[in-house]
Amino acid sequence: MASVIRSHNSIISSTLSPSWVQVFEKSLSTCDIDCPRQYAYASVGTSCGKSAFFYAFNVPAETLPILLIQKWQLGSATPSQSISFLLSLLPFLLSSPSSTASPHALIAPLSKDPNTLQYLTRINQRTPSLPLNLAVDLGGRHLWINCDAIYFSSTYRPVPCHSALCSLAVSDSCGDCFSSPRPGCHNNTCRVYPENPFTHYNGVGDLGLDALSFPSTDGFTPSSPVTDPSFLFSCAPALLTRGLAAGTVGIAGLGRTRMALPSQLAAKFSFRRRFALCLPSNPRVTGALFFGPGPYNFLPGIDGSQSLLYTPLLTNPISTAGTYTNGEPSYEYFVGVTAIKVGGTAVALNKTLLTIDKNTGYGGTKISTSVPYTTLETSIYKSLTDAFSAALANVTRVAAVAPFELCYDGKELGSTRVGPGVPAVELVLQNENVFWIIYGGNSMVEVKSGVFCFGFVDGGRTARTSIVIGGYQLEDNLVEFDLAYSRVGFSSTLLFRRTTCGNFNFTSSP
């Protein structure tokens, strides 16, 4: 039997080179194995090529470019060695149907930490399953977890150096361990460089595989959990968790990489590479993080996907990460803001700052969950605050409260369904008909009782990115990131639709 695996109309062969797993299209022959989508299979090549054994994580043909394959030593495997290897895979091959079903979509809770203003999610990892609190980094390269803390799991596996999985992580770094083996410390293991986006420190971490679970959802309520038994992630040293919210053990990276959560989950569970964030506006409620298609339903029966306007995702050709390889583009989410308006009137701006310099990577606009408030290059900030101050010239100013400059007596602002009664800030995108409107609920921050400040921050004259749309301006807005179609959908505030991000029904299930 050949060591060939088929996924739909694609064949995965490991009969030739000991260095690569070949993926190609061909007609079925007597040497092929026709594998059900839900399981991983292994085989030993005897009649169709060199003896070999390996395993693959089976996914649909359309996701083969991001197929997660781990290849074991090819070449001179004896029959007894091959049988022993196959028997070792039986627990994985016989995993429960709930772990391998293809759900409509996945759901995870989002919360806001009142002390750090970080947005947190909770996932289940390991065997037996353990809930973990993670900070959300929209532009993060991958999932990383502090493995220096107690880590018990029967399903953890290190990723070997120079393997296909190591290539998937865009790494050619290799490491050894000088203590007893444990998760995060093995010899001949692929190494990556996890980053804390809040402190901007990087560490060194081993690449590993372990079980990762999420509740499934139909977009209305959560349902039974599903599991990826071999999710690729990075361990990180305990030092890297400094600056994270209390009880947080790592970072959930949602960036535009093949190793980030959106791409791995889409490959495993056969849905298009897209996800949606709905950040809560206060620590007492729970927002929602969706992986997969809508609907994105919020009580009382509001489908947020019906409110989305779309703008193209842009690529910054120069990486914005703390560590990166030469030629690696940024994996953060850039969009094309072309103008800013206050109360319908355009603000005078240096338009060159709104585009990305292809040589330096400076300029442009990105969306971030690791920045609490929208941050602007100094000249843009001054133009915006001047225009906003002029529009509120008849409202009493009060003393500034860091990090804000414009603060007002709240009693004179009035109140509306969408927050304090102030002029709207509009971010004009690809044309005048596509704009992100920021109303008072997302532009004014109540810093103390009765005092509201304009929630935008001066990022300095040498800001690398001219506009960073921060977490506060995203709250109670549904934002969909569609990587497959290279676009971002945004609802503007859900308050106009008489709902909030805190109204997903996490409390009931079918």
Secondary structure, DSSP 8 states (H G I E B T S, - for coil): --SEEEETTEEEE-SS-SS--EEEE----TT-EE--TT-------SSSSS-B--EE----GGGGGG--EE---BS---HHHHHHHHHHTHHHHT--GGGT---SEEEEEEEE-TTT--EEEEEEETTTTEEEEEEEETT-SS-EEE-SS----TT-EE-BTTSHHHHHTT--EEE--SSS-BTTB-TTEEEE--EETTTTEE--EEEEEEEEEEEEE-SSSEEEEEEEEEEEEEEE-GGGGTTS-TT--EEEE-SSSSSSHHHHHHHHHT--SEEEEE--SSTTS-EEEEES----EETTTEEGGGG-EEEE-B--SS--SSS--TT----SEEE---EEEETTEE----GGGGS--TTT---SEEE-SSSSSEEE-HHHHHHHHHHHHHHTTTS-EE---TT-S-EEEGGGT-EETTEES---EEEE-SSTT-EEEE-HHHHEEEEETTEEEE-EEE--TT-SSSEEE-HHHHTTEEEEEETTTTEEEEEEEGGGGT--GGGS--S---
